[in-house]
Amino acid sequence: MRIYIKEESGKKWKFRIPLGLVFNRMTAGFIARRAQKEGTNISKKQLRALIKEVKKYKKSHKTWKLVEVESADGAHVEIVL
């Protein structure tokens, strides 16, 4: 996963995070617990299946852009898997 941030001043930030650190069983458990607290019924098993499919999709789509945001103050944030 790559996170790109470009501030209005021209300063650029780039972060690379291994996908395995972001999407794993521990993360799925945490997300499932948090979702249940918020009133969404999703199981750990369902989340693991979703994570598996995301990883599979990533293999065939190398530059899958998840998020692209432009803020009011001119900052630009992009998250690419």
C-alpha positions as CSV (number, residue, x, y, z in Angstrom):
1,M,0.0,0.0,0.0
2,R,1.3,3.4,-0.9
3,I,0.1,6.7,0.6
4,Y,1.0,9.9,-1.2
5,I,0.4,13.3,0.4
6,K,1.1,16.6,-1.3
7,E,0.6,19.8,0.7
8,E,-0.3,23.1,-0.8
9,S,3.2,24.4,0.0
10,G,4.6,21.8,-2.4
11,K,5.9,19.5,0.4
12,K,5.4,15.8,-0.6
13,W,5.2,12.7,1.6
14,K,5.3,9.1,0.5
15,F,4.6,6.1,2.7
16,R,4.9,2.5,1.7
17,I,3.2,-0.1,4.0
18,P,3.3,-3.8,3.2
19,L,-0.2,-5.0,2.5
20,G,0.3,-7.9,4.9
21,L,0.6,-5.5,7.8
22,V,-2.6,-3.7,6.8
23,F,-4.8,-6.7,5.9
24,N,-4.3,-9.7,8.2
25,R,-6.3,-11.8,10.7
26,M,-5.5,-9.5,13.7
27,T,-6.8,-6.5,11.7
28,A,-9.9,-8.4,10.6
29,G,-10.7,-9.2,14.3
30,F,-10.2,-5.5,15.3
31,I,-12.4,-4.3,12.5
32,A,-15.1,-6.8,13.2
33,R,-15.2,-5.8,16.9
34,R,-15.3,-2.1,16.0
35,A,-18.0,-2.6,13.4
36,Q,-20.2,-4.5,15.9
37,K,-19.8,-1.7,18.4
38,E,-21.1,0.7,15.7
39,G,-24.1,-1.5,15.0
40,T,-22.9,-3.3,11.8
41,N,-23.1,-7.1,11.8
42,I,-20.0,-8.4,10.1
43,S,-18.1,-11.5,11.3
44,K,-14.4,-12.1,11.4
45,K,-14.9,-14.8,8.8
46,Q,-16.6,-12.4,6.4
47,L,-13.9,-9.9,6.8
48,R,-11.2,-12.5,6.2
49,A,-13.0,-13.4,3.0
50,L,-13.1,-9.8,2.0
51,I,-9.4,-9.4,2.7
52,K,-8.6,-12.5,0.7
53,E,-10.5,-11.1,-2.3
54,V,-8.8,-7.6,-1.9
55,K,-5.4,-9.3,-2.0
56,K,-6.4,-11.4,-5.0
57,Y,-7.7,-8.3,-6.9
58,K,-4.5,-6.5,-6.1
59,K,-2.4,-9.1,-7.9
60,S,-4.2,-8.4,-11.2
61,H,-4.5,-4.6,-10.7
62,K,-1.1,-3.3,-9.6
63,T,-2.2,0.4,-9.3
64,W,-5.6,0.1,-7.7
65,K,-6.4,3.6,-6.4
66,L,-8.5,3.3,-3.2
67,V,-8.8,6.9,-2.2
68,E,-8.0,10.3,-3.8
69,V,-9.0,13.4,-1.8
70,E,-8.4,17.1,-2.4
71,S,-8.9,19.2,0.7
72,A,-10.2,22.8,0.9
73,D,-6.7,24.1,1.8
74,G,-5.1,22.5,-1.3
75,A,-3.6,19.3,0.2
76,H,-3.9,16.2,-2.0
77,V,-4.0,12.6,-0.5
78,E,-3.9,9.4,-2.6
79,I,-4.0,5.8,-1.3
80,V,-3.0,3.1,-3.8
81,L,-2.9,-0.6,-3.1
